[in-house]
Amino acid sequence: MIIRANAKINLTFGIVGKLNNGYHLIDSVMQSVSLCDIIEINKSPTLSVSFSNPDIDGRSSIAYKSAELFFEHTSVTDRADIKIESNIPTASGMGGGSSDAASVLIGLNELFGTKLSKSELCEIGVKVGADVPFCIIGGTARAQGIGEKITPIKQLGEYPIIIIKDSQKLSTAYMYGELDKKATTGATAEEMVNAISIGDFKSICKCVSNDFSFVCDSHAEKKLLIGLGACASGLSGSGPSVFGIFDNYDTAIKAFEKLKQDGHNAYLAKTVNSGCIIE
């Protein structure tokens, strides 16, 4: 079985509170994009997870942990051999690990015919990562709570995007700590939901925002993408990836070619309506 594990971007990301256990409450509009890892799952007497990226240890990955939880939950006695072709940049704020974990759960559910609902899969997935439920639901959705409360909204539709990941990721815990010292905006999730609901592209672009921009310096990348024709640019997750949304492919392709020519770590993709796709 082959599954496409799509990455995600945050059209908005706002921090709206903090729990006593230290977890932050968020309000975010998340979007699946076509940049994806490719996952192959086959039945096997033992559970194994391996990555094409030699820097990722399969056994310590959340993909492995999600598989373990699936087998515990379902009492399926067989196991699986899982191979992951890594295309989503690691530590990028684009949910690569979460999408892998989500795809493993969806794939195992299909492979073993366990017929778990998406809601049940989300209950398993959130135990290994707050972004996993969104990656299971996919498309365009609002994420609240610590990220586990997913509300699908009207789909954004297809737009070309470019992602730049030129910087190394700062510790997310450190960045949350720095944000705790600042008066953050809560971003604009409600406004983004409204703009998408009426299909107002200009308003959608104006609503792109991320509270982590207060502590992650992404100004140069945003300015670069806007200068190359992006209609809006924003930080994804806690960074360091920056994305630009374009209104046509000709402009996006020319921008992508220019970025690659100049040595940037750039990716050309598009917004899509699914988080994980079984092929």
N, C-alpha and C positions, 0 to 999 in steps of 0.2 A: 504494500500500500504506500502511495506517495501523497504527501500533504504539503501544500504551500503555506508557510507560516508567515503571514504578512506583518510588517512593522507597523508602528503607530506614530502619529504626531499629536501634540496637544495644540489645538486651535486656540484654546484658552487654558490657563492653569492659575487658579486662585486659591490661596490659603485662607480659610474662613474661621478657623478655631483650632484648639488643641485639647486633647483628652488628658486625663490625669496620668495615664500610662506613658505619656510623651508622644503618642502618635498625633500627627497633624490631620485636621479635617480639611478636605479640599472640595472645590467645585470646579470641574474641568469639562470642556467639550473635547472629546477625543475622536480621532479619525484614522481609520486603517489606510495604509498606502501599499502600493504594489511591490516595493522592495521587500524581498522575502528570503527566509531560509527554506531549504528543501529537506523534508523529513521522510525517511523510508522506515517503515515499521513492518516487521515480519514476526510470526510466531516462533518461539524458541523455548527450550527447556529452562533457560535461565534469563534473568533480566540484565541487559547491557545497554549502555548509551555511549556513543562515541561521536566526536565532532571532527569535521575536516580541519578546523582551526586547532593546531596542536597546543595552543595556550589554554584551551578550555578542558578541564578535567570532567569527563562525563559523569563519573560517580558522584561528584559533589555538586552537580548542576541541579537547578530546580526542575529541569525536564526529568531527570532520574527520580527526584523526590515525588514529582506528580505521578509518575508511573507506579511507584511504591504505594502511594495513597490510593490509586485506582484499584490495584489488586487487593489491598486491604478492604476497601469499601465493597467490592463486588464479590470477593471470595473466589474469583477465577483462579484456577490452579495452574494453568499454563502461564508462560511468561513471554517476553518479547525482546527481539534484538532491534535497537533503534539507532539509526545512523542519521546525523544531522550535517548537512552542507551549510556552512556558515557564510551568509552573504550580508546580513545586517551587521553593521559595525558594532563591536562590543563596547560597553560602557558609554553609550551614545545618547541615552535618554529616549530611545526609540522602541524600547520594549522587546528587544530581541529574545532575551531569556524568557520573558513572560509569554511571548508568542510561541516559542518552542514548547513550553510547558502546556499551554492551551492546546496546541496541535497534537501533542502526545495524548492528552486526555480524550480529545475528539477522535483521534485515530484508533486508540485502544477500544473505545466504546463501539466504534464501527466494526473493527476487526473481530471482536469477541461477541458481538451481537447483544451487548448488555442493556441496550435501550434506555440508558440514563438520559434524563431531560437536560437541556442546557442549564436550567436552574440547579440541578444536582451536580453537574460538572463544575459550575461556578462555585458551589459550596466546597468542593474538593480543591479547586484551583486557588481560592483565596488563602488557603492554608500555607501555600508556598510563595505567594506573591500577590500584592494588592492589585497589580495591573492584569493579572491572569483572567479574571472575569470579563474585563473589556475585550481581551483578545479572543475569548470564546464567543462573545456576542458579535463583535466586529462592526464594521461600517462606521456610521456616525452615531455617537451616543454621549450622554452626559454622565459623568462619574462623580459621585459624591461620597460622603463618609470618609473613610481612609482610602477610597478609590474602588471599594467593592460594591457600592450601590450603583448599578448600571441602569440607565433609562434610555432605550433607543429613541432617537428623534428622527425627524425627516432626514433622509439621506442627502448629503451635500451634493452628490453627483460627481462626475469625472472632471478633474482639473489636473493639468501637469504640474508637478512640483519638482524642485531641486533641493537636495539636502547637502549641506556642507558640514563635514566633521574634521576640522583642522586642529582642534585643541584637545588636550587631555582632560578627562573628567575630574572635577573636584569631588570630594566626599559629599554624598547627599546629606549625611548627618551633619557635617560641618555647615553646609549651605542652609539647611533648616535652622541651625543654631544662629547663623548670621541673620536670617530673616526674622527670627524672634526678636531681634534688637531693633527692627525697623517697623514703620507703619505701612504695611502692605495694603494693596487696593482690594484684594479679593477677586481681582480680575473681572471679566465681563461675560461670564457663562450665560446668564439670562439673556443679555443682549444678543449674544451669538446665536442662541437657540431661536430667538425671535427672527433674526436676520435670515437664518437658514430656512425657517418655516415659510417665509414669503419669497425665498429665492432671490434676495437682494444681494448681489455679488459685491457691490461697493461697500455696503454695510458690513458684510461678512469680513471683508478685508480690513475695515476700520476696527473691528472688534478683536482681531488677533492680539493676544496679550499673554504674558506669563510673569507671575510674581517673582520667579527665580531670576528674572532679568535684573533685579535689584542687586544681586550678588554674583551673577555670572556675566562677565563682560563679553557680550556678543554683538556689540555695536558695529564693529568693522565688517563682520560677515553679513549682518542685516543691510547695512549701507551698500555693500557690494552687490547683493542680490537685487535690491531695489534699483541700483544703477544699471543692472543688466536686464531690467524690464519686469521684475516681479511686481505684482500688484499689492502684495503684502509679504512681510517676513516676520518670523517669530522663532523663539527658542522652544525646543521640544523637551518636555519633562524637565529634569534638572540640568539639561544640557549634557555635553557641550554642543550637540547638533543644532544647527540653525536651518530652517526650511524657508523656501520662497514659493508662493503660490502664483501661478501664471494663468493668463486667460486664453493662451493659444500655444500650440505645440511648436510652431516655427520659432517664436521668441525663446521658448524654453530650451529648445535644442541648440540654438545659437549660443545662449548663455552657458549651457552645460559644456559645449565644446570650448568656449573661451576659458571657463574655469579649469577644465582639465589641461588645456594648453599652458595655463599659468601655474600648474602644479598643485591645485587644490584637491583635497580629498572629497570629491563631489559625486553625487548619485542622482540620476534622473529617474523619476517614478511618476505615478499618478494616484489620485485618491480613488479608493475602491469601496465596495459595499460589503465586503466580507473580511473577517479576521483570519480564518483558517479555511483553506479550500482543499477538499479531497479530490485528487485527480483520477 
